[in-house]
Amino acid sequence: MSLLQRTLLEFIDERLESLLRVPEMWGSDESVELQLLQLLEFRLLTLSPSLKEEVARVQQEYVQYVRGMFPGEPPESLATLLSRHGRGAELTGVLRGFVDMERRRAQEALDRFPSGRRLLDDVPGQHRPLRHYELN
């Protein structure tokens, strides 16, 4: 991992912790929720730039995570759903659970593919041009 990657990961992880520790400092509940999701996307991309296509997975997994907590509810933000059910104070705990889950999943993906390459990149006979970050 490069120095730039380590620096970015450290910054992203510090920001995630700050969002969870003092969410009121970062705006409304919905704002905190969206900032957290975006930071998780940047974190995954920083860990492995070749997983760019996987970034959408963070949003998809979040939607499933929220649906699992509120089956049958219309698609709305977690903050809205918790508030409607009188559980607004649970927001940071629920978000913490998702952040921890995403960190584990990202680490598992890196353990399976240490170079960050996807399986399709390793298909015999398939050649692709080197990406700019692979030239160094």
N, C-alpha and C positions, 0 to 999 in steps of 0.2 A: 504494500500500500504506500502510495506516495505521501510526501509531507503535505501537499495540498489536500489530499483526501482525508488524512488524519485531522488536519486543521478544520476542514468543513464538518466532518463528523462530530468533532468536539463541540463546535459552535451549535450545530443542529441539536445535539443531545442536551446541551445546556439550555437552549431555547425551549425545547420540549419540556424539560424539568421546570423551567420558570412558568410556562403556560399552565402546568398542572399544579404548581405550588401556589401561585398568586394569579389566578385567572382574571380577577377583577382589574388587574393592572393592564391587561391586554385587550379589553373591550367587552362587548356583550358576550353572552354564552355562545350564541351562534358564531360570532367572530372568532372566539377561542377554538371552537370546534373546527371551523374551516382552516384556521392557521395551523392547527395541529395536523390535519390531514395533508396539507401542502408540505409541511416540514417532513412528514413521513415519506412522501413521494420524493422529495429532494434527498432524503437520507438513503433511500434505495438506489437512486440514480448515482449518488456519490460513492456508494459501496461498489457498484459495478456499472459503469457507463454502458456496457453492452446489453444491460438489462432494460434499456430504455422502453421497450415495448411492454415490459412487465409493470411499469409504473401505474397503469390503469387498474391493475389488480388491487392496489391499495383502496381505491374508491369502491370497487366491487365487493371486496371483503368487508369494508365498513358498512355498506348497505346491508349485507347479509348479517353482520354483527347486530345492527340496530333492529332488523326484522326479527331476529331470533329473540330479542328482548320484548318486542312489541308485535307479535304476530297478528295479522289482520288489520293493522293500523295503516292509514294512508302513508305514502312516502313523504316524510317530513324530517326535519333535522332532529337529532337526538335531543337537543336542548328543548325544542318545542314539545316533543313527546313526553319527556320527563316532567316538564312544567305542567302539561295538561293532566298528568296523573299524580300531581302533587309530590313529585320526587325530584324537583329541581336541584336540591342539595347533593344529589348523587352524581351530578355531571362529571366532576373531576375523577371520581373513583371509577366510573364506567369508562371514561376516556383513558385512564391509566391502564385499565385492563386491555384495551385495544392496542395501546402503544406497546405494552409488554409483549402481546401476541405478535405484533408486526416485527418487533426486534428479533424474537425467536425465529420467525419464518424467514426473515432476511438472513440470519446466521445459518439456518439450515440450508438455504439455497446456496450460500457461499461454501458451505462444507461439501455439498454435492458437486458444485462446479467452482473450484477454487479460483480459476482464472476469470470467472464471471461469464464465460461463454455459454451460450445456450446449446442444447443438444443438436439443433439443426446446423450449427456452425461446424460440427464434427462429422457430418455425413460424408463417407468416402466418395470421392469423385466430384464433390461440390466445392468449388473454389469461389471465394469472394475477395474483393480487394481489401487490403488492410485499412482499418479505420484510422483516422488521424491520431488517436490516442494510443494506438498499437504500434506506431512507428518509432516511438522512443525506446 
